[in-house]
């Protein structure tokens, strides 16, 4: 087995970041749910 997680801040932000979330309907739902739950951090 190889080590699969190779951390990369830029890629992480580009895939799971706030701007990406706000662009899609599902992402907006994710943000809304996290706000409702009272998360300190909404995205990465």
PDB file of N, CA, C and O in Angstrom:
ATOM      1  N   UNK A   1       0.840  -1.199   0.000  1.00  0.00           N
ATOM      2  CA  UNK A   1       0.000   0.000   0.000  1.00  0.00           C
ATOM      3  C   UNK A   1       0.878   1.253   0.000  1.00  0.00           C
ATOM      4  O   UNK A   1       1.930   1.307   0.637  1.00  0.00           O
ATOM      5  N   UNK A   2       0.406   2.249  -0.734  1.00  0.00           N
ATOM      6  CA  UNK A   2       1.137   3.514  -0.749  1.00  0.00           C
ATOM      7  C   UNK A   2       0.425   4.519   0.145  1.00  0.00           C
ATOM      8  O   UNK A   2      -0.742   4.344   0.494  1.00  0.00           O
ATOM      9  N   UNK A   3       1.142   5.566   0.505  1.00  0.00           N
ATOM     10  CA  UNK A   3       0.548   6.619   1.313  1.00  0.00           C
ATOM     11  C   UNK A   3      -0.265   7.503   0.379  1.00  0.00           C
ATOM     12  O   UNK A   3       0.289   8.117  -0.532  1.00  0.00           O
ATOM     13  N   UNK A   4      -1.572   7.572   0.598  1.00  0.00           N
ATOM     14  CA  UNK A   4      -2.445   8.237  -0.363  1.00  0.00           C
ATOM     15  C   UNK A   4      -2.635   9.730  -0.096  1.00  0.00           C
ATOM     16  O   UNK A   4      -2.899  10.483  -1.033  1.00  0.00           O
ATOM     17  N   UNK A   5      -2.511  10.170   1.135  1.00  0.00           N
ATOM     18  CA  UNK A   5      -2.757  11.576   1.441  1.00  0.00           C
ATOM     19  C   UNK A   5      -1.488  12.398   1.342  1.00  0.00           C
ATOM     20  O   UNK A   5      -0.601  12.305   2.190  1.00  0.00           O
ATOM     21  N   UNK A   6      -1.416  13.205   0.291  1.00  0.00           N
ATOM     22  CA  UNK A   6      -0.270  14.079   0.070  1.00  0.00           C
ATOM     23  C   UNK A   6      -0.756  15.517   0.227  1.00  0.00           C
ATOM     24  O   UNK A   6      -1.209  16.112  -0.751  1.00  0.00           O
ATOM     25  N   UNK A   7      -0.675  16.097   1.433  1.00  0.00           N
ATOM     26  CA  UNK A   7      -1.265  17.410   1.684  1.00  0.00           C
ATOM     27  C   UNK A   7      -0.773  18.499   0.730  1.00  0.00           C
ATOM     28  O   UNK A   7       0.415  18.596   0.423  1.00  0.00           O
ATOM     29  N   UNK A   8      -1.720  19.307   0.275  1.00  0.00           N
ATOM     30  CA  UNK A   8      -1.428  20.422  -0.605  1.00  0.00           C
ATOM     31  C   UNK A   8      -2.486  21.491  -0.348  1.00  0.00           C
ATOM     32  O   UNK A   8      -3.654  21.314  -0.693  1.00  0.00           O
ATOM     33  N   UNK A   9      -2.069  22.601   0.260  1.00  0.00           N
ATOM     34  CA  UNK A   9      -3.020  23.639   0.675  1.00  0.00           C
ATOM     35  C   UNK A   9      -3.820  24.215  -0.478  1.00  0.00           C
ATOM     36  O   UNK A   9      -5.025  24.439  -0.360  1.00  0.00           O
ATOM     37  N   UNK A  10      -3.145  24.452  -1.589  1.00  0.00           N
ATOM     38  CA  UNK A  10      -3.831  25.049  -2.743  1.00  0.00           C
ATOM     39  C   UNK A  10      -4.922  24.123  -3.276  1.00  0.00           C
ATOM     40  O   UNK A  10      -6.049  24.554  -3.516  1.00  0.00           O
ATOM     41  N   UNK A  11      -4.581  22.864  -3.457  1.00  0.00           N
ATOM     42  CA  UNK A  11      -5.556  21.906  -3.982  1.00  0.00           C
ATOM     43  C   UNK A  11      -6.725  21.744  -3.016  1.00  0.00           C
ATOM     44  O   UNK A  11      -7.876  21.630  -3.437  1.00  0.00           O
ATOM     45  N   UNK A  12      -6.426  21.734  -1.729  1.00  0.00           N
ATOM     46  CA  UNK A  12      -7.460  21.588  -0.704  1.00  0.00           C
ATOM     47  C   UNK A  12      -8.454  22.737  -0.783  1.00  0.00           C
ATOM     48  O   UNK A  12      -9.665  22.525  -0.720  1.00  0.00           O
ATOM     49  N   UNK A  13      -7.934  23.962  -0.924  1.00  0.00           N
ATOM     50  CA  UNK A  13      -8.789  25.136  -1.019  1.00  0.00           C
ATOM     51  C   UNK A  13      -9.588  25.144  -2.318  1.00  0.00           C
ATOM     52  O   UNK A  13     -10.751  25.546  -2.338  1.00  0.00           O
ATOM     53  N   UNK A  14      -8.950  24.692  -3.412  1.00  0.00           N
ATOM     54  CA  UNK A  14      -9.610  24.686  -4.720  1.00  0.00           C
ATOM     55  C   UNK A  14     -10.733  23.659  -4.805  1.00  0.00           C
ATOM     56  O   UNK A  14     -11.658  23.806  -5.603  1.00  0.00           O
ATOM     57  N   UNK A  15     -10.648  22.623  -3.982  1.00  0.00           N
ATOM     58  CA  UNK A  15     -11.681  21.584  -4.026  1.00  0.00           C
ATOM     59  C   UNK A  15     -12.723  21.765  -2.941  1.00  0.00           C
ATOM     60  O   UNK A  15     -13.903  21.508  -3.177  1.00  0.00           O
ATOM     61  N   UNK A  16     -12.311  22.205  -1.742  1.00  0.00           N
ATOM     62  CA  UNK A  16     -13.235  22.276  -0.621  1.00  0.00           C
ATOM     63  C   UNK A  16     -13.390  23.673  -0.045  1.00  0.00           C
ATOM     64  O   UNK A  16     -14.002  23.846   1.009  1.00  0.00           O
ATOM     65  N   UNK A  17     -12.841  24.673  -0.727  1.00  0.00           N
ATOM     66  CA  UNK A  17     -12.843  26.032  -0.199  1.00  0.00           C
ATOM     67  C   UNK A  17     -14.199  26.725  -0.245  1.00  0.00           C
ATOM     68  O   UNK A  17     -15.155  26.207  -0.822  1.00  0.00           O
ATOM     69  N   UNK A  18     -14.269  27.892   0.366  1.00  0.00           N
ATOM     70  CA  UNK A  18     -15.506  28.658   0.470  1.00  0.00           C
ATOM     71  C   UNK A  18     -16.042  29.066  -0.895  1.00  0.00           C
ATOM     72  O   UNK A  18     -17.239  28.946  -1.157  1.00  0.00           O
ATOM     73  N   UNK A  19     -15.159  29.547  -1.766  1.00  0.00           N
ATOM     74  CA  UNK A  19     -15.589  30.013  -3.089  1.00  0.00           C
ATOM     75  C   UNK A  19     -16.174  28.873  -3.923  1.00  0.00           C
ATOM     76  O   UNK A  19     -17.156  29.057  -4.642  1.00  0.00           O
ATOM     77  N   UNK A  20     -15.571  27.717  -3.821  1.00  0.00           N
ATOM     78  CA  UNK A  20     -16.076  26.548  -4.551  1.00  0.00           C
ATOM     79  C   UNK A  20     -17.453  26.166  -4.024  1.00  0.00           C
ATOM     80  O   UNK A  20     -18.355  25.849  -4.800  1.00  0.00           O
ATOM     81  N   UNK A  21     -17.612  26.196  -2.708  1.00  0.00           N
ATOM     82  CA  UNK A  21     -18.892  25.845  -2.093  1.00  0.00           C
ATOM     83  C   UNK A  21     -20.008  26.795  -2.514  1.00  0.00           C
ATOM     84  O   UNK A  21     -21.133  26.366  -2.770  1.00  0.00           O
ATOM     85  N   UNK A  22     -19.692  28.085  -2.584  1.00  0.00           N
ATOM     86  CA  UNK A  22     -20.733  29.066  -2.893  1.00  0.00           C
ATOM     87  C   UNK A  22     -21.163  29.024  -4.360  1.00  0.00           C
ATOM     88  O   UNK A  22     -22.211  29.569  -4.706  1.00  0.00           O
ATOM     89  N   UNK A  23     -20.376  28.389  -5.223  1.00  0.00           N
ATOM     90  CA  UNK A  23     -20.701  28.362  -6.647  1.00  0.00           C
ATOM     91  C   UNK A  23     -21.805  27.362  -6.980  1.00  0.00           C
ATOM     92  O   UNK A  23     -22.573  27.580  -7.917  1.00  0.00           O
ATOM     93  N   UNK A  24     -21.892  26.276  -6.230  1.00  0.00           N
ATOM     94  CA  UNK A  24     -22.868  25.247  -6.547  1.00  0.00           C
ATOM     95  C   UNK A  24     -24.009  25.216  -5.540  1.00  0.00           C
ATOM     96  O   UNK A  24     -23.853  25.618  -4.387  1.00  0.00           O
ATOM     97  N   UNK A  25     -25.151  24.734  -5.996  1.00  0.00           N
ATOM     98  CA  UNK A  25     -26.330  24.659  -5.142  1.00  0.00           C
ATOM     99  C   UNK A  25     -26.093  23.760  -3.935  1.00  0.00           C
ATOM    100  O   UNK A  25     -26.440  24.111  -2.807  1.00  0.00           O
ATOM    101  N   UNK A  26     -25.494  22.592  -4.187  1.00  0.00           N
ATOM    102  CA  UNK A  26     -25.197  21.655  -3.104  1.00  0.00           C
ATOM    103  C   UNK A  26     -24.237  22.253  -2.095  1.00  0.00           C
ATOM    104  O   UNK A  26     -24.371  22.043  -0.889  1.00  0.00           O
ATOM    105  N   UNK A  27     -23.259  23.007  -2.603  1.00  0.00           N
ATOM    106  CA  UNK A  27     -22.280  23.656  -1.737  1.00  0.00           C
ATOM    107  C   UNK A  27     -22.929  24.689  -0.839  1.00  0.00           C
ATOM    108  O   UNK A  27     -22.576  24.819   0.333  1.00  0.00           O
ATOM    109  N   UNK A  28     -23.892  25.432  -1.402  1.00  0.00           N
ATOM    110  CA  UNK A  28     -24.629  26.422  -0.618  1.00  0.00           C
ATOM    111  C   UNK A  28     -25.402  25.730   0.490  1.00  0.00           C
ATOM    112  O   UNK A  28     -25.507  26.245   1.603  1.00  0.00           O
ATOM    113  N   UNK A  29     -25.949  24.549   0.176  1.00  0.00           N
ATOM    114  CA  UNK A  29     -26.678  23.774   1.192  1.00  0.00           C
ATOM    115  C   UNK A  29     -25.742  23.329   2.302  1.00  0.00           C
ATOM    116  O   UNK A  29     -26.106  23.352   3.477  1.00  0.00           O
ATOM    117  N   UNK A  30     -24.529  22.923   1.926  1.00  0.00           N
ATOM    118  CA  UNK A  30     -23.516  22.506   2.900  1.00  0.00           C
ATOM    119  C   UNK A  30     -23.212  23.653   3.853  1.00  0.00           C
ATOM    120  O   UNK A  30     -23.188  23.471   5.070  1.00  0.00           O
ATOM    121  N   UNK A  31     -22.979  24.843   3.286  1.00  0.00           N
ATOM    122  CA  UNK A  31     -22.672  26.025   4.096  1.00  0.00           C
ATOM    123  C   UNK A  31     -23.830  26.365   5.027  1.00  0.00           C
ATOM    124  O   UNK A  31     -23.629  26.683   6.199  1.00  0.00           O
ATOM    125  N   UNK A  32     -25.037  26.293   4.490  1.00  0.00           N
ATOM    126  CA  UNK A  32     -26.224  26.603   5.295  1.00  0.00           C
ATOM    127  C   UNK A  32     -26.340  25.639   6.469  1.00  0.00           C
ATOM    128  O   UNK A  32     -26.634  26.043   7.595  1.00  0.00           O
ATOM    129  N   UNK A  33     -26.107  24.364   6.192  1.00  0.00           N
ATOM    130  CA  UNK A  33     -26.188  23.342   7.235  1.00  0.00           C
ATOM    131  C   UNK A  33     -25.147  23.574   8.313  1.00  0.00           C
ATOM    132  O   UNK A  33     -25.424  23.417   9.502  1.00  0.00           O
ATOM    133  N   UNK A  34     -23.946  23.949   7.891  1.00  0.00           N
ATOM    134  CA  UNK A  34     -22.868  24.174   8.853  1.00  0.00           C
ATOM    135  C   UNK A  34     -23.118  25.433   9.676  1.00  0.00           C
ATOM    136  O   UNK A  34     -22.765  25.492  10.854  1.00  0.00           O
ATOM    137  N   UNK A  35     -23.737  26.453   9.043  1.00  0.00           N
ATOM    138  CA  UNK A  35     -24.108  27.662   9.790  1.00  0.00           C
ATOM    139  C   UNK A  35     -25.173  27.317  10.818  1.00  0.00           C
ATOM    140  O   UNK A  35     -25.112  27.764  11.963  1.00  0.00           O
ATOM    141  N   UNK A  36     -26.162  26.508  10.397  1.00  0.00           N
ATOM    142  CA  UNK A  36     -27.247  26.113  11.277  1.00  0.00           C
ATOM    143  C   UNK A  36     -26.705  25.355  12.493  1.00  0.00           C
ATOM    144  O   UNK A  36     -27.165  25.537  13.620  1.00  0.00           O
ATOM    145  N   UNK A  37     -25.728  24.514  12.232  1.00  0.00           N
ATOM    146  CA  UNK A  37     -25.147  23.729  13.316  1.00  0.00           C
ATOM    147  C   UNK A  37     -24.292  24.595  14.234  1.00  0.00           C
ATOM    148  O   UNK A  37     -24.042  24.234  15.384  1.00  0.00           O
ATOM    149  N   UNK A  38     -23.841  25.750  13.716  1.00  0.00           N
ATOM    150  CA  UNK A  38     -23.049  26.662  14.530  1.00  0.00           C
ATOM    151  C   UNK A  38     -21.571  26.364  14.474  1.00  0.00           C
ATOM    152  O   UNK A  38     -20.848  26.539  15.455  1.00  0.00           O
ATOM    153  N   UNK A  39     -21.127  25.910  13.309  1.00  0.00           N
ATOM    154  CA  UNK A  39     -19.705  25.616  13.148  1.00  0.00           C
ATOM    155  C   UNK A  39     -18.861  26.878  13.266  1.00  0.00           C
ATOM    156  O   UNK A  39     -19.248  27.946  12.792  1.00  0.00           O
ATOM    157  N   UNK A  40     -17.702  26.740  13.904  1.00  0.00           N
ATOM    158  CA  UNK A  40     -16.789  27.870  14.006  1.00  0.00           C
ATOM    159  C   UNK A  40     -16.176  28.145  12.640  1.00  0.00           C
ATOM    160  O   UNK A  40     -16.078  29.296  12.212  1.00  0.00           O
ATOM    161  N   UNK A  41     -15.756  27.059  11.946  1.00  0.00           N
ATOM    162  CA  UNK A  41     -15.205  27.162  10.595  1.00  0.00           C
ATOM    163  C   UNK A  41     -16.182  26.539   9.615  1.00  0.00           C
ATOM    164  O   UNK A  41     -16.582  25.386   9.780  1.00  0.00           O
ATOM    165  N   UNK A  42     -16.569  27.297   8.592  1.00  0.00           N
ATOM    166  CA  UNK A  42     -17.501  26.764   7.606  1.00  0.00           C
ATOM    167  C   UNK A  42     -16.795  25.887   6.589  1.00  0.00           C
ATOM    168  O   UNK A  42     -17.280  24.816   6.225  1.00  0.00           O
ATOM    169  N   UNK A  43     -15.632  26.363   6.133  1.00  0.00           N
ATOM    170  CA  UNK A  43     -14.851  25.589   5.166  1.00  0.00           C
ATOM    171  C   UNK A  43     -13.385  25.604   5.577  1.00  0.00           C
ATOM    172  O   UNK A  43     -13.017  26.128   6.629  1.00  0.00           O
ATOM    173  N   UNK A  44     -12.565  25.017   4.723  1.00  0.00           N
ATOM    174  CA  UNK A  44     -11.125  24.903   4.977  1.00  0.00           C
ATOM    175  C   UNK A  44     -10.488  26.246   5.244  1.00  0.00           C
ATOM    176  O   UNK A  44      -9.281  26.322   5.476  1.00  0.00           O
TER     177      UNK A  44
END
